[in-house]
Amino acid sequence: MKIRTLRRADELVAAGLVSADRRRAVERVARRYAVALTPHVVDLIAASGDPVARQFVPDPAELRTAPAERADPIGDDRFSPLKGIVHRYPDRVLLKPLLVCPVYCRFCFRREAVGKGGALTARELTAALAYIRRDPAIWEVIVTGGDPFLLSPRRLKAIVRALGAIPHVQVIRFHTRVPIVEPSRVTAALVAALDAEKAVYVAIHANHPRELTAPTRIACTRLAKAGIPLLGQTVLLKGVNDDAATLEALFRALVAMRVKPYYLHHADLARGTSHFRTTLAEGRALMRALRGRVSGLCQPIYVLDLPGGHGKVPIGPCYAEGLGDDSWSIEDPAGARHRYP
């Protein structure tokens, strides 16, 4: 019998991913936040509590909200002039054609919204595209959601064509988890739907080297061979990848798959996610550990999305300190300091 996506607490118990005594608590989590584990993800989980399970299996800890946590941790709502659009920066917008994902990450910053609505209606999508068309300052459109790779190739192609026909839009970027959690969806038809005269990028979300399976490598190779540049996005997560060896293995493996590590995100202040967050000091120490240890190709930018919608800022360590006499003290990758005129 073909295994289907798991969505309910009883299904997780039957699959051995949740113990029977935690079923009630997991049911309460599932009533509040969407749950989905694809068969591909289920096959990846070696044991309860492993780095893959921690990302996708609901945990009763999600029912605890820390004082600083909020429903809209990065202020999307403040910059949403109409449904499906977030316009925080002058030269780029988010286009969210749907709020559905193949899986639901337990640390997601949009966890209050995803899984509770479908795709934009034809009228809503037309209005969103008209908004982009009216503003000549919009240079890049980031198609996100939800996961846009859940759309049919026909609908993806229609979005790419519509955006490609807007003269001032020069870059179209897709954010997706599909190549990691449901790589069979990356078909020749999906790849063909992304073909455009404009630059099309695909940013892939991966957090642990075990997620980079053979089917995932095939999916990424299919995209890369079509001439689509691939970027990697990773969230720093306690108990998943908060050690230098894991991050090194992940970023090396991504680069070997032609995926450039782009951002390492500090975990956002989404409600019920405090058990995932490291401190900023821990994140900076990890970035220091990677400097000089892996190629520059493997170095992402460590970033924090400021609460309240104030934007994304780099928060990695700084290696230069002004000495006040037109000279600088520069720290090398080994931690030694050198005077620079």
WOBELZI-V465672 format. One record per backbone hydrogen bond with DSSP energy under -1.0 kcal/mol. CO is the residue of the C=O (numbers start at 1). NH is the residue of the N-H. E is the energy in kcal/mol with one decimal. If there is no record, write none. Layout:
BEGIN
co->CO nh->NH e->E
co->CO nh->NH e->E
END
This chain:
BEGIN
co->6 nh->37 e->-1.8
co->8 nh->12 e->-1.9
co->9 nh->13 e->-2.3
co->10 nh->14 e->-2.4
co->11 nh->15 e->-1.7
co->12 nh->17 e->-2.5
co->12 nh->18 e->-1.2
co->13 nh->16 e->-1.5
co->19 nh->22 e->-1.6
co->20 nh->23 e->-1.1
co->22 nh->26 e->-2.5
co->23 nh->27 e->-2.4
co->24 nh->28 e->-1.7
co->25 nh->29 e->-1.9
co->26 nh->30 e->-2.7
co->27 nh->31 e->-1.6
co->29 nh->33 e->-3.2
co->36 nh->104 e->-1.4
co->37 nh->6 e->-2.5
co->38 nh->42 e->-2.5
co->39 nh->43 e->-2.3
co->41 nh->45 e->-1.1
co->47 nh->50 e->-2.2
co->50 nh->54 e->-2.7
co->52 nh->56 e->-1.0
co->53 nh->57 e->-3.1
co->55 nh->106 e->-2.8
co->59 nh->62 e->-2.5
co->60 nh->63 e->-2.1
co->61 nh->64 e->-1.7
co->66 nh->69 e->-1.5
co->72 nh->75 e->-1.4
co->76 nh->79 e->-1.3
co->77 nh->80 e->-1.5
co->79 nh->87 e->-3.3
co->82 nh->85 e->-1.9
co->84 nh->96 e->-3.0
co->86 nh->94 e->-3.1
co->89 nh->92 e->-1.1
co->91 nh->139 e->-2.6
co->91 nh->140 e->-2.0
co->93 nh->142 e->-2.9
co->94 nh->86 e->-1.7
co->95 nh->144 e->-2.4
co->97 nh->120 e->-3.0
co->99 nh->115 e->-3.7
co->100 nh->147 e->-2.8
co->105 nh->108 e->-1.5
co->108 nh->111 e->-1.2
co->110 nh->113 e->-2.0
co->110 nh->114 e->-2.5
co->113 nh->116 e->-1.4
co->118 nh->99 e->-1.3
co->121 nh->125 e->-2.7
co->122 nh->126 e->-2.1
co->123 nh->127 e->-2.1
co->124 nh->128 e->-2.2
co->125 nh->129 e->-2.6
co->126 nh->130 e->-2.2
co->127 nh->131 e->-2.0
co->128 nh->132 e->-1.8
co->129 nh->133 e->-2.4
co->130 nh->134 e->-1.7
co->135 nh->138 e->-1.7
co->139 nh->170 e->-2.6
co->139 nh->171 e->-1.8
co->140 nh->93 e->-1.7
co->141 nh->173 e->-2.9
co->142 nh->95 e->-2.7
co->143 nh->175 e->-2.3
co->147 nh->150 e->-1.9
co->148 nh->151 e->-1.7
co->152 nh->156 e->-2.6
co->153 nh->157 e->-2.7
co->154 nh->158 e->-1.7
co->155 nh->159 e->-1.9
co->156 nh->160 e->-2.7
co->157 nh->161 e->-2.7
co->158 nh->162 e->-2.2
co->159 nh->163 e->-2.6
co->160 nh->164 e->-2.7
co->161 nh->165 e->-1.3
co->163 nh->166 e->-1.5
co->166 nh->169 e->-1.3
co->170 nh->199 e->-1.6
co->171 nh->141 e->-2.3
co->172 nh->201 e->-2.6
co->173 nh->143 e->-3.5
co->174 nh->203 e->-3.6
co->176 nh->205 e->-1.9
co->177 nh->180 e->-1.5
co->177 nh->181 e->-2.3
co->178 nh->182 e->-2.8
co->182 nh->185 e->-2.2
co->183 nh->186 e->-1.8
co->185 nh->187 e->-2.2
co->187 nh->191 e->-2.3
co->188 nh->192 e->-2.4
co->189 nh->193 e->-1.6
co->191 nh->194 e->-1.2
co->192 nh->195 e->-1.4
co->199 nh->172 e->-2.8
co->201 nh->174 e->-2.6
co->202 nh->231 e->-2.5
co->203 nh->176 e->-2.5
co->204 nh->233 e->-2.8
co->208 nh->211 e->-2.1
co->209 nh->212 e->-1.5
co->211 nh->213 e->-1.9
co->213 nh->217 e->-2.4
co->214 nh->218 e->-2.2
co->215 nh->219 e->-2.3
co->216 nh->220 e->-2.5
co->217 nh->221 e->-2.5
co->218 nh->222 e->-2.2
co->219 nh->223 e->-1.7
co->220 nh->224 e->-2.9
co->221 nh->225 e->-2.9
co->223 nh->228 e->-1.7
co->224 nh->227 e->-2.0
co->229 nh->202 e->-2.1
co->230 nh->260 e->-2.4
co->231 nh->204 e->-3.4
co->232 nh->262 e->-3.2
co->232 nh->263 e->-1.3
co->233 nh->206 e->-2.1
co->234 nh->265 e->-3.5
co->237 nh->240 e->-1.9
co->237 nh->241 e->-2.1
co->241 nh->243 e->-1.0
co->243 nh->247 e->-2.0
co->244 nh->248 e->-2.8
co->245 nh->249 e->-2.4
co->246 nh->250 e->-2.5
co->247 nh->251 e->-2.9
co->248 nh->252 e->-2.4
co->249 nh->253 e->-2.1
co->250 nh->254 e->-2.4
co->251 nh->255 e->-2.2
co->252 nh->256 e->-2.3
co->254 nh->259 e->-2.7
co->255 nh->258 e->-2.0
co->260 nh->232 e->-2.8
co->262 nh->301 e->-2.3
co->263 nh->234 e->-2.2
co->264 nh->303 e->-2.4
co->265 nh->236 e->-3.0
co->268 nh->270 e->-1.2
co->269 nh->70 e->-2.7
co->270 nh->273 e->-1.1
co->273 nh->276 e->-2.1
co->276 nh->238 e->-3.2
co->279 nh->283 e->-1.9
co->280 nh->284 e->-2.6
co->281 nh->285 e->-2.1
co->282 nh->286 e->-1.9
co->283 nh->287 e->-2.0
co->284 nh->288 e->-2.1
co->285 nh->289 e->-2.1
co->286 nh->290 e->-1.5
co->287 nh->291 e->-1.4
co->290 nh->293 e->-1.6
co->290 nh->294 e->-1.8
co->295 nh->298 e->-1.7
co->296 nh->299 e->-1.4
co->301 nh->264 e->-2.7
co->302 nh->315 e->-2.9
co->303 nh->266 e->-2.9
co->304 nh->313 e->-2.4
co->306 nh->309 e->-1.2
co->311 nh->306 e->-2.8
co->313 nh->304 e->-2.4
co->319 nh->331 e->-3.0
co->321 nh->329 e->-2.8
co->327 nh->323 e->-2.5
co->328 nh->340 e->-3.2
co->329 nh->321 e->-2.0
co->330 nh->338 e->-2.4
co->332 nh->335 e->-2.3
co->336 nh->332 e->-3.1
co->338 nh->330 e->-3.3
co->340 nh->328 e->-3.0
END
